[in-house]
Amino acid sequence: MVGPKDDHLWISTFLEAQAADLGASRNTLLAYGRDLKDFAGWVARKGAEFNNLTQEQIEAYLVACDAEGLSRATRARRLSAIRQLYRFAFEEGWRRDNPAIQIRGPARSKALPKTLEVIEVDRLLDAARSSGRTPFDRLRNTCLMELLYATGMRVSELVSLPVAAARGDPRMLLVAGKGGKERMVPLSPPAREALAAWLKARDGAEAEAEAEGRPASRFLFPSRGKAGHLTRQRFFLLIKEFAVSGGVAPEKVTPHTLRHAFATHLLANGADLRAIQALLGHADIATTEIYTHVLDARLSELVLDHHPLSRSKTSSERD
């Protein structure tokens, strides 16, 4: 089978297959599209085409990306897109070989995720309870933060929660994660209390809206915006406000650092790594294992800062 003659047809056909066969998300498809469009532009400038490109030429493209100053993560992501494209082309019979299969990508730096101390999380929770122009806003903010820290949800999962999932004073929430995979996450007593208070206020506001002819929202955190629920961007700004109000360095605080704090604090208190993997919705245990390194780093820092033998002795101590 001969592949498409135009490189952009290669890309569009590949993306359609990713969406139809693998259920790739819109964000994944957009990322593949951007990376492959840049690759196609470079290939065209070299007077080549996807159907006759060699391994050496693909490696030359990666060298050019490095020369542009692109990060290792970006270069690794672009190589991943190219590999996926050529694997698809090989399986479809567009090429009899796969020129990208033996190319090794740049090693990604293993930066440990930023997390927060328990006292910092407490300050954020306290700030959420007192932040907001109205009691309604303060109840919503409290519920958002309590749920986020109690469950370790991704921010996209939190803001798009359906209200039906929160009915009946639940002990656990059903969360739809990446790829449509569902998981159950338990609720702490403070989170359940905040949820009950918010539901009461939310349902009252929704009843008033319906009386005025506006349709009821199916989301736990409704909004009049296009999405129909509180957006990730809005919550990002809210959590920065809580940081400032609570005396926590704003640069340390994002919705994702609360997810990291959830996992790190569980691990520090003896939780099983497999249980944390299930709660976070990680497909691979290796992703969860990063938190063992975070904990090791924090314990090492604790010893270096506080153990008497780790500090240099003064001259009087030596005497």
N, C-alpha and C positions, 0 to 999 in steps of 0.2 A: 504493500500500500504506500502510495506517495503522499507525503505530508503537504500541508498548505504551502503555496509558493510564497506567500507574504508572511513575514515574521509576525506582524500584528495579528494575523489570523491564527498563527500558532498560539499566541497568548490568549486570545479571546476563546478559542476552542478549549484550551487547557483550563481556563477559569470556569467555563460553563460546566466542564466535567467535574471540577472540584466542588462546585455548588450542588450539582445534581447527584453525583455518586457518593460524595463524602460528607455532604451537608456542611461544607465550610461556611463559617460566619462571614458576614458582610465585611467586618474589619480585616479578617484574614485575606479575603479576596482583594480588597483595596490595597493591602500591603504587598501581596504578590504582584498585582498590576503595576504599582509604582516601581517596584524593583525591576521587573522584567521590561518595563518601558525604558528605563534608564539603560539596561543591558542592550536592548534592541537598538537604541540610539548609538551606543558605542560600536556595536557590530556594523551598523550601516556606515558609520564614518570610516571604518576599516575596509569597506568594500566587500564585506563577507555577508553570509546569511546563516540562519540557524541550522539549515539542513546540511551545511558543509563545514561547520565550525569544528575546530580541533581542540583537544585538551589544552594545548599550549596557548591557544588564543583565549580560552576562558581564563586560564591562569594570568595571562597578560591583562585581562580586564580587571581582575582582582588586585593586581599590582597597581593599576591605574587608580583604583578606588582608594588604595592605601596612600598613593601620592597626593590624592585630593584632601587627605587628612580625615577621611571617614573613620569612625570608631571601629574597634574590633567587632562590637556587637552588630553594627550596621553591615559590615562586610560579611560576617557569618550569616546574617539573615539573607543577604543577596545571594550568597552561594547556595543557601538552602532552597531559595526560589528557583534558581537555575537547575539544581539537582532534580527538584520535583518536575520541572518542565521536561527535562531530558529523559527522566524515567517514564513519564507519560508518553513521550514521543517514541521511545523504544517499545513500550508495551502496545502502542497503537500501530507499530510497524512503519512509522515515518522515517526511522533510521534503523540501520542494522547494528549500530553500536551506541554506547552511551558515553560521550566524551567527558562527562562530569563525574562519573562514578568513582574515580580514583583520586579526585582532588581533595586534599585536606584543607580544611578551613582554618582561619586564625583562632587560636585558643582564646576562649572568652575569659575575661577576668572574673574571679570568683569573689566579688564584693559581697560582704555579708549584708543582709537586709537591716535597715535601721529599725530600731524598736524603741519602746518607752519603758521607763520604770513604773512600778505599780503606783507610786505616789503621783507621778505625772498623769497617769490615767485617771486617778481620783480627782485631780484638779480639773481635768477636762470634763469629767462627768458633773462636777459641782458647777462649773461654768455654764454647761448646757442647761442646767436647771434654772439658772438665773438670767440667761441670755434670750432676748426676744422682746419685741415691742409690746406684746400682749400675752396674757396667760395661755391663750391658744398656741401661740408660737413656742412658748416655753415648754408646754407639754409635748409638742411635736419634737422639739430639739432633744428633750430628755429621752424620749422613746427611741429616736434615731441612735443616740450614743449608747444607750443601754443595750439595745439589740446588737449593735455593731460589735461591742466589746464582749458581749455574752456569747456570741455565735461565731465570730471570726468570718462573717460573710464578706464577700466582695461588695464594693460599693454599688455596683450595677445590680447585684442581687437584692441588696437592701432597699434601694429607692424604688425598685419595680415590684416589690412584694404585693401580691393581690390581697385585698382585705379579707377574702374568704379564708386565707391561710391562718388568720389571726383570730378567728371566731371561736367562742367557747372556752376561753381561758386555757389555751393550750400549754402543755408542758414542753412540747416540741413544735418546731416549725418545719414545714416541707418547703425546701428551697430548690428552685430550678437553676442549675449552674451552667457551666460552659458545655456547649454541645447538647443542650437540653437534658443533661443528666440530672436526676433529682437525688437529693439527700435529705436526711433528717438532722436537725440541729437542736440541742436542748436549750431551754430558756432558764436563766437564773431567776430566783425570786424577785430581785430588783427589776429585772427586765420584764417579768410578767406583770409586776405592779405598774411599771411605766406604760406598758402596752395597754392594760385595762383602762388607765386614766386617759390615754390618748384616744382610744377607740370611742370612749364616751363623748369626748369633745368633738372628734371627727364626725361621728354619726349625727350629732346635733347640727353641725355646720352643713352636712350633706342634706339633712332634712329641710333646712331652710332653703338651700339651693334648689331642691326639687319643688318646693312650694312656689318658687319664683320661675319655674318652668325649665330649669337647667337639668340635664341628665345626671344621674348618679354616677360616681366614679367607681371603678372596680379595683382601684389601687389603695393600699394602706396609707400612702402619703400622696394624696391627690394634688394636682396642680392644673392651672388653666392653660398651661403651655401646650405645645404640639404633642409632646410625649404623653401627656395626661397624668404624669407623676413628677415628683421632685427630680430634678436632673442631677447627674453626677457633678456637673460644674457648680451648681448651686450649693450642693452639700460640701464640696471642696472649700468654697468660700466660707461656709458656716463653721467648719471645723477650724479654720484659721482664726476666725473670730473667737471661738472658744479658747484657743491657745493663748491669744493675747489677753483675754479676760482672766484666764486661769494662771497666768504667769509661767507658761511653758513656751519655750523657744518655738516660734511659728515654723521655722525652717525644718524642725524635727517632726512636725505633725502633718500627716495626710491621712485620708481614710485607710490607705494600705498599711500605714505604720500601726494602726489599731489592730488590723488583722495579724500583723507580725507580733504585736504585743500579746494578743490572745494566745497564739501558738507558743510563744516563748515562755509566758507565765504558766501555761498548762504543763509544759515540759519541765520547768523548774520545780513544779510541785508534784512531779512523779507520774504524770500522765504517760500512757503508752504511745509510742510513735505511730503505730498503726491506727490507733483511735484518733489521733490528731490528723492523720492523713484523711480519714473518713470525714471528719468534721470540716476540714478545709476544702474537701472536694478535689484533692490532688489525684490525678490519674496514676502518677508514678511516685513510689515511696522516696525515690532519690530527691524529688523536689522538697519533700517534707524534712529530709535529713539535714537540710541547710540550717535548721533551727538548733540542731545539736552543736553545730559549729558556733552559732551565736551564743549559746549557753556556755560553751567552753571558753570563748573569748571573754565573756563577762566574768566568769569565775577566775580566769587568769588575771584580769584587771583587778579584781577584788583582792586577790592574794598580793599582787605587786603593790597595791595602794595601802594595804592595812597590815600585812604580816611584818612583824618587827625585823625578821632576818632579811627581808627584801630591801630594806632601806640602808643606805650607806651610813656607817657609824661616824659620829663626830670624833674629833681628836680626844675630847674628854672621855667619851664612851670607850675609846680604844685604850686609854690609859687606865 
